[in-house]
Amino acid sequence: MPPGTSSLQSDLAVSLEDVQAAYARIRQSIYCSPAPYSAALSELTGQSVYLKLDNLQRTGAFKERGALNKILTLTQEEKARGVIAASAGNHAQAVAFHASAHGMRARIVMPEMTPLVKVSATTGYGAEVILHGANYDEAYAEALRISQEAGLTFLHPFDDPAVIAGQGSIGIELLDQIAGLEAVVVPIGGGGLISGVACALKELQPGIRVIGVQTERLPSMLRARENGGPVTLKPMPTIADGIAVRRAGTLTYPLVERYVDEIVTVDEEEIAQAILVLLESEKTLAEGAGAVALAALLQRKTSLSAMATPQRTAVLVCGGNIDVSLLAMMIERGLVKDGRRTRLRIHLTDRPGALHGMTKILAEARANIVQTSHDRAYYGVNLGNTVIDVTLETRGAAHIEEIRMALTEAGYQHERIV
């Protein structure tokens, strides 16, 4: 039986033919993002790493593919009435841009606390933004209400066959770009991206291993797989807000079950470190959701690390829309995770020269002091003593241990604050 015609596919929302049709439909309007080999990341991860840079799309994320495919499949009547979506970021901008480009009216419902930069970007692409609700779920409910009331077509961010098929175009591009591709690592939120990509890859080359990555704070697809179907998780904050989906898609879950080999999770510090690595090693800006796939490889969390030889692996960097203040925080977290920034609480006698003696040791150890906090009244300090918290720039974990050893040898009681 030829690829894409298996009987199992009859129960799925999307087939290989759907993905191929979507690719043909959108390819003239979507940037074919590069997939360069990275020697630096290959060395760090133990795999042969190629980065699929969909953060370079016009609106900064892969969401354009699915949004455009959905828009191009609407009837003339639906186009005339206009579209509506609920999103706090990438889907909003993708719908706004492509709807406007095709002369359609678009309304986007965004949570009230959406950062101004994202609201401004969405309105800048031509959409009418409606701020409603404290979170995405409330914005989603309002978008559905307006859709029914005004007769607008609702564009779901992931649980829609046309959206899934559009995202799957990445899989077709990867096979054209990387000869001998053996594995693909993909971020997972609601599952629209990985289900489309995995469908295309597995139907065309079944031997390719497809691995999904979620934030451990909201592993909705992993929990769905464990429970035999989608379940709703409690809301949790995460720096990977683009994949902060509480419930896996009804349509995407069966596709993930059929085509995805494994799902792993990464924590907040690991995501922050991956963002930092991409910035430093590849000069590439990724948002939290866009860096989770690399984070899983850097931490050796996938089954690839147990294989005898490095695998030719594509890593999806799926988005680069990040607020600069959040980026600054992520860089800070990444430096801490990487051992290049640490904080020590050092106990001193409260007498002249004590602070000078401590800083002399730090200087000799080539540690740069970033910040200090001096306290005599808290942390259970005895009379005649004091405590100072010192934030240091360091060269890594081994350097931190050298500094601590020098302090210990000089008689300074201290502990690392984590």
C-alpha positions as CSV (number, residue, x, y, z in Angstrom):
1,M,0.0,0.0,0.0
2,P,1.5,3.4,-1.0
3,P,2.3,6.0,1.7
4,G,-0.6,8.1,2.8
5,T,-3.3,5.5,2.0
6,S,-3.1,3.2,5.1
7,S,-6.4,2.1,6.6
8,L,-5.4,3.6,9.9
9,Q,-5.3,7.1,8.3
10,S,-9.0,6.9,7.6
11,D,-9.7,7.7,11.2
12,L,-7.3,10.6,11.3
13,A,-8.1,14.3,10.7
14,V,-5.2,14.8,8.3
15,S,-3.5,12.6,5.7
16,L,-0.3,12.9,3.7
17,E,-2.3,14.1,0.7
18,D,-3.8,16.9,2.9
19,V,-0.3,18.0,3.9
20,Q,1.0,17.9,0.3
21,A,-2.0,19.9,-0.9
22,A,-1.4,22.5,1.8
23,Y,2.2,22.8,0.9
24,A,1.4,23.3,-2.8
25,R,-1.2,25.9,-1.7
26,I,1.0,28.0,0.6
27,R,4.5,27.5,-0.7
28,Q,4.6,30.7,-2.8
29,S,3.6,32.8,0.1
30,I,5.6,31.2,3.0
31,Y,9.3,31.6,3.5
32,C,11.1,28.2,3.1
33,S,13.1,28.6,6.2
34,P,16.7,27.3,6.2
35,A,17.9,24.2,8.0
36,P,21.7,24.7,8.4
37,Y,24.0,22.2,10.1
38,S,25.4,23.4,13.4
39,A,28.9,22.1,14.3
40,A,28.7,23.7,17.7
41,L,25.3,22.2,18.7
42,S,26.3,18.9,17.3
43,E,29.3,18.8,19.7
44,L,27.2,19.9,22.6
45,T,24.4,17.4,22.1
46,G,26.2,14.4,20.7
47,Q,24.0,14.4,17.5
48,S,24.4,15.8,14.0
49,V,22.2,18.8,14.5
50,Y,20.4,20.8,11.8
51,L,18.3,23.8,13.0
52,K,15.0,24.4,11.1
53,L,14.7,28.2,11.6
54,D,11.0,28.9,11.3
55,N,11.5,31.8,13.7
56,L,12.5,33.6,10.5
57,Q,9.0,33.7,9.1
58,R,7.5,37.2,8.4
59,T,5.6,37.2,11.7
60,G,8.4,35.3,13.6
61,A,6.8,31.9,13.9
62,F,5.6,28.7,12.1
63,K,2.0,29.6,12.8
64,E,1.8,31.4,9.4
65,R,1.7,28.1,7.6
66,G,-1.5,26.8,9.2
67,A,-3.2,30.1,9.4
68,L,-2.6,30.8,5.7
69,N,-3.7,27.3,4.6
70,K,-6.9,27.7,6.6
71,I,-7.6,31.1,5.1
72,L,-7.0,29.8,1.5
73,T,-9.5,27.0,2.0
74,L,-12.4,29.4,3.1
75,T,-15.3,29.9,0.8
76,Q,-15.9,33.4,-0.7
77,E,-18.8,33.9,1.6
78,E,-16.7,33.0,4.6
79,K,-14.0,35.4,3.5
80,A,-16.5,38.2,3.0
81,R,-17.8,37.8,6.6
82,G,-14.3,37.8,8.1
83,V,-12.4,35.6,10.6
84,I,-11.8,35.6,14.3
85,A,-9.2,34.0,16.5
86,A,-8.1,33.8,20.1
87,S,-4.4,34.1,20.9
88,A,-1.9,35.8,23.1
89,G,0.9,35.8,20.5
90,N,2.0,34.0,17.4
91,H,-1.3,32.7,16.0
92,A,-2.7,36.2,16.4
93,Q,0.0,37.8,14.3
94,A,-0.2,35.0,11.7
95,V,-4.0,35.3,11.3
96,A,-3.8,39.1,11.3
97,F,-1.1,39.3,8.6
98,H,-2.5,36.8,6.2
99,A,-6.1,37.8,6.6
100,S,-5.2,41.4,5.8
101,A,-3.0,40.3,2.9
102,H,-6.1,38.6,1.4
103,G,-8.4,41.6,2.0
104,M,-10.2,40.0,4.9
105,R,-11.3,41.5,8.1
106,A,-9.8,39.8,11.2
107,R,-10.6,40.2,14.8
108,I,-8.3,38.7,17.5
109,V,-9.4,38.3,21.1
110,M,-6.4,38.5,23.4
111,P,-6.2,38.2,27.2
112,E,-6.2,41.6,29.0
113,M,-2.7,41.1,30.3
114,T,-1.2,40.4,26.9
115,P,2.1,42.4,26.6
116,L,1.7,45.6,24.7
117,V,4.3,44.6,22.2
118,K,2.2,41.7,21.1
119,V,-1.0,43.7,20.9
120,S,0.8,46.4,18.9
121,A,2.3,43.8,16.5
122,T,-1.2,42.2,15.9
123,T,-2.9,45.6,15.2
124,G,0.1,46.6,13.0
125,Y,-0.7,43.6,10.8
126,G,-4.2,44.9,10.3
127,A,-6.4,43.1,12.8
128,E,-8.9,44.5,15.3
129,V,-7.8,43.5,18.8
130,I,-10.3,42.8,21.5
131,L,-8.8,42.5,25.0
132,H,-10.9,40.2,27.1
133,G,-10.4,37.8,30.1
134,A,-7.7,37.0,32.5
135,N,-6.2,34.2,30.5
136,Y,-6.4,32.4,27.1
137,D,-9.3,30.2,28.1
138,E,-11.5,33.3,28.8
139,A,-10.3,34.9,25.5
140,Y,-11.1,31.7,23.7
141,A,-14.6,31.6,25.0
142,E,-15.2,35.2,24.1
143,A,-13.9,34.6,20.6
144,L,-16.3,31.7,20.1
145,R,-19.2,33.8,21.4
146,I,-18.4,36.6,18.9
147,S,-17.9,34.1,16.1
148,Q,-21.5,32.7,16.6
149,E,-23.0,36.2,17.2
150,A,-21.4,37.9,14.2
151,G,-21.1,34.9,11.8
152,L,-17.3,35.0,11.7
153,T,-15.2,32.0,10.9
154,F,-13.2,30.9,13.9
155,L,-9.6,30.0,13.2
156,H,-8.4,27.5,15.9
157,P,-4.7,27.7,16.7
158,F,-4.1,23.9,16.4
159,D,-7.2,21.7,16.4
160,D,-8.3,22.2,12.8
161,P,-7.4,19.9,9.9
162,A,-6.4,22.8,7.6
163,V,-4.2,24.3,10.3
164,I,-2.5,20.9,11.0
165,A,-1.9,20.3,7.3
166,G,-0.4,23.7,6.9
167,Q,2.1,23.1,9.7
168,G,2.9,19.8,8.2
169,S,4.6,21.6,5.3
170,I,7.7,21.8,7.5
171,G,8.1,18.1,7.3
172,I,8.1,18.1,3.5
173,E,10.7,20.9,3.5
174,L,12.9,19.0,5.9
175,L,13.1,16.0,3.6
176,D,14.1,18.2,0.8
177,Q,16.7,20.1,2.8
178,I,18.5,17.3,4.9
179,A,19.7,14.2,3.1
180,G,19.6,11.1,5.2
181,L,17.4,12.7,7.9
182,E,17.1,10.2,10.9
183,A,15.2,12.2,13.6
184,V,13.2,15.3,14.1
185,V,12.6,17.0,17.5
186,V,9.5,19.2,17.7
187,P,7.9,21.4,20.4
188,I,4.4,20.4,21.5
189,G,1.6,22.6,22.8
190,G,-1.8,21.6,21.6
191,G,-0.2,19.3,19.0
192,G,-0.9,21.1,15.7
193,L,2.7,21.4,14.7
194,I,4.0,18.0,15.6
195,S,0.9,16.1,14.3
196,G,1.2,17.7,10.8
197,V,5.0,17.3,10.6
198,A,5.0,13.7,11.9
199,C,2.2,12.7,9.5
200,A,4.3,14.0,6.5
201,L,7.6,12.5,7.7
202,K,6.3,9.1,8.8
203,E,4.2,8.5,5.7
204,L,7.1,9.5,3.4
205,Q,9.9,8.0,5.4
206,P,8.6,5.7,8.2
207,G,12.1,5.1,9.6
208,I,12.5,8.7,10.8
209,R,12.2,9.1,14.5
210,V,9.8,11.9,15.6
211,I,10.3,13.2,19.2
212,G,8.0,15.8,20.9
213,V,9.0,18.1,23.7
214,Q,6.8,19.9,26.2
215,T,7.4,22.1,29.2
216,E,7.1,20.0,32.3
217,R,4.8,22.6,33.8
218,L,2.1,21.8,31.2
219,P,2.7,18.4,29.6
220,S,-0.8,18.2,28.2
221,M,0.0,15.8,25.3
222,L,2.1,13.5,27.5
223,R,-0.7,13.3,30.0
224,A,-3.1,12.6,27.1
225,R,-0.9,9.7,26.0
226,E,-0.7,8.4,29.6
227,N,-4.5,8.6,30.1
228,G,-5.6,7.4,26.7
229,G,-7.1,10.7,25.6
230,P,-7.0,14.5,26.3
231,V,-7.3,15.7,29.9
232,T,-7.4,19.3,31.2
233,L,-4.5,20.4,33.3
234,K,-4.4,23.1,35.9
235,P,-3.0,26.5,34.6
236,M,0.7,27.0,35.3
237,P,3.0,29.9,34.3
238,T,5.9,29.1,32.0
239,I,8.5,31.0,30.0
240,A,7.4,28.7,27.1
241,D,4.1,30.5,26.8
242,G,3.7,29.6,23.1
243,I,3.1,25.9,24.1
244,A,1.3,26.6,27.4
245,V,-1.7,24.6,26.4
246,R,-3.8,23.0,29.2
247,R,-5.5,20.4,27.0
248,A,-4.2,18.5,24.0
249,G,-6.3,18.8,20.8
250,T,-9.1,16.3,20.0
251,L,-7.9,16.0,16.4
252,T,-4.2,16.2,17.1
253,Y,-4.0,13.6,19.8
254,P,-4.8,10.6,17.5
255,L,-2.2,11.8,15.0
256,V,0.4,12.1,17.8
257,E,-0.5,8.6,19.0
258,R,-0.1,7.2,15.4
259,Y,3.1,9.0,14.4
260,V,5.1,10.3,17.4
261,D,7.7,8.0,18.8
262,E,8.3,9.6,22.2
263,I,7.5,12.7,24.3
264,V,9.8,14.3,26.8
265,T,9.7,17.4,29.0
266,V,12.1,20.1,30.0
267,D,12.0,22.5,32.9
268,E,12.2,26.3,33.0
269,E,16.0,26.5,33.6
270,E,16.7,24.1,30.8
271,I,14.6,26.2,28.4
272,A,16.4,29.4,29.5
273,Q,19.8,27.7,29.0
274,A,18.7,26.6,25.5
275,I,17.7,30.2,24.6
276,L,21.2,31.4,25.7
277,V,23.0,28.7,23.8
278,L,21.1,29.6,20.6
279,L,22.0,33.3,21.1
280,E,25.7,32.6,21.8
281,S,26.4,29.7,19.5
282,E,24.1,30.4,16.5
283,K,23.3,34.1,16.9
284,T,19.6,33.0,16.7
285,L,16.8,34.5,18.8
286,A,14.2,32.0,20.0
287,E,11.3,32.4,22.4
288,G,10.7,29.9,25.1
289,A,8.5,27.6,23.1
290,G,11.0,27.8,20.2
291,A,13.9,26.6,22.3
292,V,12.4,23.5,24.0
293,A,13.4,21.1,21.3
294,L,17.0,22.1,21.6
295,A,16.7,22.0,25.4
296,A,15.8,18.3,25.3
297,L,18.8,17.5,23.2
298,L,21.2,19.6,25.3
299,Q,20.0,17.8,28.4
300,R,20.3,14.3,26.7
301,K,16.6,13.6,27.6
302,T,15.7,11.8,24.4
303,S,16.3,8.2,23.3
304,L,18.8,9.5,20.7
305,S,21.5,9.9,23.4
306,A,21.4,6.1,24.0
307,M,22.1,5.3,20.4
308,A,25.6,4.1,19.4
309,T,26.1,6.7,16.7
310,P,25.1,10.3,16.3
311,Q,21.8,10.7,14.5
312,R,21.2,13.2,11.7
313,T,18.7,15.3,13.7
314,A,16.5,18.3,12.7
315,V,15.6,20.6,15.6
316,L,12.7,22.9,15.1
317,V,13.2,26.5,16.3
318,C,9.6,27.3,15.7
319,G,9.3,30.9,17.0
320,G,11.3,34.0,18.0
321,N,8.8,36.4,19.3
322,I,9.9,37.3,22.8
323,D,9.5,40.4,25.0
324,V,12.9,42.0,25.7
325,S,12.3,42.1,29.4
326,L,11.5,38.4,29.5
327,L,14.6,37.8,27.3
328,A,16.8,39.6,29.9
329,M,15.3,37.3,32.6
330,M,15.9,34.2,30.5
331,I,19.5,35.1,29.8
332,E,20.0,35.6,33.6
333,R,18.4,32.2,34.2
334,G,20.5,30.6,31.5
335,L,23.7,32.0,32.9
336,V,22.8,30.5,36.3
337,K,21.9,27.1,34.8
338,D,25.2,27.1,32.8
339,G,27.2,27.9,35.9
340,R,28.4,31.3,34.7
341,R,26.5,33.2,37.4
342,T,26.1,32.2,41.0
343,R,25.2,33.7,44.4
344,L,27.0,32.9,47.6
345,R,26.0,33.8,51.2
346,I,29.2,34.4,53.1
347,H,29.5,34.9,56.8
348,L,32.0,37.6,58.1
349,T,33.1,39.0,61.4
350,D,31.7,42.5,61.7
351,R,35.0,44.4,61.9
352,P,37.0,46.7,59.7
353,G,38.9,44.9,56.9
354,A,36.7,41.8,56.9
355,L,34.9,42.7,53.7
356,H,38.2,43.6,52.1
357,G,39.7,40.2,52.9
358,M,36.7,38.5,51.3
359,T,36.8,40.5,48.1
360,K,40.6,40.0,47.8
361,I,40.0,36.2,47.7
362,L,37.3,36.6,45.0
363,A,39.5,38.9,43.0
364,E,42.4,36.4,43.2
365,A,40.0,33.7,42.0
366,R,39.1,35.9,39.0
367,A,35.4,36.1,40.0
368,N,33.6,39.3,39.0
369,I,31.2,40.7,41.6
370,V,27.8,41.7,40.0
371,Q,25.8,42.6,43.2
372,T,26.1,42.5,46.9
373,S,23.7,42.6,49.8
374,H,25.1,43.2,53.3
375,D,23.0,42.3,56.4
376,R,23.5,42.3,60.2
377,A,20.0,41.6,61.4
378,Y,18.6,38.6,59.4
379,Y,19.6,35.0,58.5
380,G,20.2,34.2,62.2
381,V,23.4,36.3,62.4
382,N,25.0,36.4,65.8
383,L,26.0,39.7,67.4
384,G,29.4,40.7,66.1
385,N,28.9,38.9,62.8
386,T,27.4,39.8,59.5
387,V,26.3,38.1,56.3
388,I,26.8,39.2,52.7
389,D,25.1,37.8,49.7
390,V,27.4,38.1,46.7
391,T,26.3,37.5,43.0
392,L,29.3,36.5,40.9
393,E,30.0,36.1,37.2
394,T,32.0,32.9,36.8
395,R,33.4,30.7,34.0
396,G,31.3,27.6,34.9
397,A,30.7,25.0,37.5
398,A,34.3,24.1,38.0
399,H,35.2,27.7,38.6
400,I,32.5,28.0,41.2
401,E,34.0,25.1,43.0
402,E,37.4,26.7,42.9
403,I,36.0,29.9,44.4
404,R,34.2,28.0,47.2
405,M,37.4,26.0,48.0
406,A,39.4,29.2,48.3
407,L,36.8,30.7,50.7
408,T,36.8,27.5,52.8
409,E,40.6,27.4,53.0
410,A,40.6,31.0,54.1
411,G,38.1,30.2,56.9
412,Y,34.9,31.8,55.5
413,Q,31.7,29.9,56.2
414,H,29.5,30.1,53.2
415,E,26.7,28.4,51.2
416,R,25.5,28.6,47.7
417,I,22.0,30.2,47.2
418,V,20.0,28.4,44.5
